[in-house]
């Protein structure tokens, strides 16, 4: 089955694009959502997080103390790298398990904010980048999350820029609110259908 990675910087419109593909009955694996889920359900991952960050990183009911973990890793690059090195392989495992359940789809999408940063793009047949002008992304996030420009920039600085992601991408959708979005998505959907037929 054809695997398409899909990513874009914060505020680029990944969710909007993914919802369109879901309307075309294309399964979408949301890596960030899965990461949050398996931090509670993947026993191996829970053990690794507890060993690295302390047993009290989980509440007595088994829930992850997200605020404490966030405080530990937010301003500590080494701890953040360590957390990612634990979580990313577990997300890869979850994707493989999910993929085995997708029997009839012509292709699937793997949505991940850190698709390139985590290296998971290497496991996809093709990779799709959603781009938007820098200032437009900032204004979207400020409005969506009610945060300051400085807070948005802090988040952006933890991701590769569009210019860095572009050479690793096979396809691009420009979500600049000037070019029509649906024709771009439809063209790619039809292209992916044809590609999936050619690899059968």
C-alpha positions as CSV (number, residue, x, y, z in Angstrom):
1,X,0.0,0.0,0.0
2,X,1.2,3.5,-0.9
3,X,2.3,5.5,2.1
4,X,2.2,9.3,1.8
5,X,3.8,11.4,4.5
6,X,2.2,14.8,5.1
7,X,3.6,17.7,7.1
8,X,3.9,21.4,7.3
9,X,4.9,24.1,9.8
10,X,2.6,25.1,12.6
11,X,-0.3,27.1,11.2
12,X,0.2,25.8,7.6
13,X,-3.2,24.1,7.5
14,X,-2.3,20.4,7.8
15,X,-5.5,19.6,9.6
16,X,-7.6,21.2,6.8
17,X,-5.8,19.3,4.1
18,X,-6.0,16.0,6.0
19,X,-9.8,16.4,6.5
20,X,-10.2,16.8,2.8
21,X,-8.4,13.5,2.2
22,X,-10.5,11.8,4.8
23,X,-13.6,13.0,3.0
24,X,-12.2,11.1,0.0
25,X,-12.1,8.0,2.3
26,X,-8.4,8.0,2.6
27,X,-7.2,6.8,6.1
28,X,-5.0,9.3,7.9
29,X,-2.7,8.4,10.8
30,X,-2.2,11.4,13.1
31,X,1.2,10.9,14.6
32,X,1.0,13.6,17.3
33,X,-2.4,12.3,18.5
34,X,-1.0,8.7,18.6
35,X,2.0,9.9,20.5
36,X,-0.2,11.3,23.2
37,X,-2.3,8.1,23.3
38,X,0.5,5.6,23.5
39,X,2.2,7.5,26.3
40,X,-0.5,5.8,28.4
41,X,-1.2,2.5,26.5
42,X,2.3,1.3,25.3
43,X,3.8,-0.5,28.3
44,X,7.3,-0.4,26.9
45,X,7.1,3.4,26.3
46,X,5.5,4.0,29.8
47,X,8.4,2.2,31.4
48,X,11.0,4.1,29.4
49,X,9.5,7.5,30.2
50,X,9.3,6.5,33.9
51,X,12.9,5.4,34.0
52,X,14.1,8.5,32.2
53,X,12.0,11.2,34.0
54,X,11.1,9.6,37.3
55,X,8.2,7.3,38.4
56,X,6.2,10.4,39.6
57,X,5.9,11.6,36.0
58,X,2.7,9.5,36.0
59,X,-0.1,10.1,38.4
60,X,-1.3,7.2,40.6
61,X,-4.2,6.6,38.2
62,X,-1.7,6.0,35.3
63,X,-2.2,9.4,33.6
64,X,0.8,11.2,32.4
65,X,1.6,14.4,34.2
66,X,1.9,16.4,31.0
67,X,2.5,19.7,32.7
68,X,5.5,18.3,34.7
69,X,6.9,16.6,31.6
70,X,6.5,19.8,29.6
71,X,8.3,21.8,32.2
72,X,11.2,19.4,32.2
73,X,11.7,19.3,28.5
74,X,10.5,22.7,27.2
75,X,13.7,24.6,28.0
76,X,16.1,21.7,28.1
77,X,17.2,20.6,24.6
78,X,18.9,17.5,25.8
79,X,15.9,16.2,27.7
80,X,13.7,17.1,24.7
81,X,15.9,15.0,22.4
82,X,15.8,12.2,24.9
83,X,12.0,12.2,25.1
84,X,11.8,12.3,21.3
85,X,14.3,9.4,21.0
86,X,11.9,7.3,23.2
87,X,8.6,8.4,21.7
88,X,9.4,8.4,18.0
89,X,10.2,4.6,17.8
90,X,7.0,3.9,19.7
91,X,5.0,6.0,17.2
92,X,6.6,4.1,14.3
93,X,5.4,0.8,15.9
94,X,1.9,2.2,16.3
95,X,1.9,3.3,12.6
96,X,2.9,-0.2,11.5
97,X,0.1,-1.8,13.6
98,X,-2.4,0.8,12.2
99,X,-1.2,0.2,8.6
100,X,-1.9,-3.6,9.0
101,X,-5.6,-2.7,9.6
102,X,-6.0,-0.6,6.4
103,X,-6.9,-3.2,3.9
104,X,-8.9,-1.6,1.1
105,X,-7.6,1.9,0.8
106,X,-5.5,2.8,-2.3
107,X,-3.1,4.8,-0.2
108,X,-2.8,6.2,3.3
109,X,-1.5,9.4,4.8
110,X,0.8,9.7,7.7
111,X,0.4,13.2,9.2
112,X,3.3,14.3,11.5
113,X,4.4,17.8,12.4
114,X,8.0,16.4,12.8
115,X,7.9,14.1,9.8
116,X,11.3,15.2,8.6
117,X,12.8,15.9,12.0
118,X,11.9,12.4,13.3
119,X,13.2,10.7,10.2
120,X,9.8,9.0,9.6
121,X,9.6,10.4,6.1
122,X,12.1,7.8,5.1
123,X,9.5,5.1,5.6
124,X,7.0,6.8,3.3
125,X,6.9,6.3,-0.5
126,X,6.3,10.0,-1.1
127,X,6.1,13.1,1.1
128,X,3.8,16.1,0.8
129,X,4.5,19.5,2.3
130,X,1.9,22.1,3.1
131,X,3.3,25.6,2.9
132,X,2.1,29.0,3.9
133,X,3.6,32.5,4.1
134,X,5.4,33.0,7.4
135,X,3.3,35.9,8.6
136,X,0.1,34.1,7.7
137,X,1.0,31.1,9.8
138,X,1.8,33.4,12.7
139,X,-1.6,35.2,12.5
140,X,-3.5,31.9,12.2
141,X,-1.9,30.5,15.4
142,X,-2.3,33.7,17.3
143,X,-6.0,33.7,16.5
144,X,-6.5,30.0,16.9
145,X,-4.7,29.6,20.3
146,X,-5.0,33.1,21.7
147,X,-1.3,33.4,22.1
148,X,1.3,36.1,21.5
149,X,3.5,36.4,18.5
150,X,6.5,35.6,20.7
151,X,4.9,32.3,21.8
152,X,4.2,31.3,18.2
153,X,7.8,32.0,17.2
154,X,9.0,29.8,20.1
155,X,7.0,26.9,18.7
156,X,8.1,27.6,15.1
157,X,11.8,27.6,16.1
158,X,11.4,24.0,17.3
159,X,10.6,22.9,13.7
160,X,12.4,23.0,10.4
161,X,11.5,25.9,8.1
162,X,9.6,25.3,4.8
163,X,12.8,26.1,3.0
164,X,14.5,23.3,4.8
165,X,11.7,20.8,4.3
166,X,11.1,21.6,0.6
167,X,14.1,19.6,-0.7
168,X,12.9,16.5,1.2
169,X,9.4,16.8,-0.2
170,X,8.0,15.2,-3.4
171,X,4.8,17.3,-3.6
172,X,3.7,20.7,-2.2
173,X,0.3,22.3,-1.5
174,X,0.4,26.1,-1.2
175,X,-2.1,27.2,1.4
176,X,-1.5,31.0,1.0
177,X,-5.3,31.9,0.8
178,X,-4.7,33.1,-2.7
179,X,-4.4,29.9,-4.7
180,X,-7.5,27.7,-4.6
181,X,-6.9,24.9,-2.1
182,X,-9.4,22.2,-3.3
183,X,-8.1,21.9,-6.9
184,X,-4.6,21.4,-5.6
185,X,-5.8,18.6,-3.2
186,X,-8.0,17.0,-5.9
187,X,-5.1,16.9,-8.3
188,X,-2.9,15.2,-5.8
189,X,-5.6,12.7,-4.7
190,X,-6.1,11.6,-8.3
191,X,-2.3,11.4,-8.8
192,X,-1.9,9.3,-5.7
193,X,-4.7,7.0,-6.9
194,X,-2.9,6.5,-10.2
195,X,0.4,5.9,-8.4
196,X,-1.2,3.3,-6.2
197,X,-2.5,1.5,-9.3
198,X,0.9,1.5,-10.9
199,X,2.5,-0.2,-7.9
200,X,0.0,-3.0,-7.5
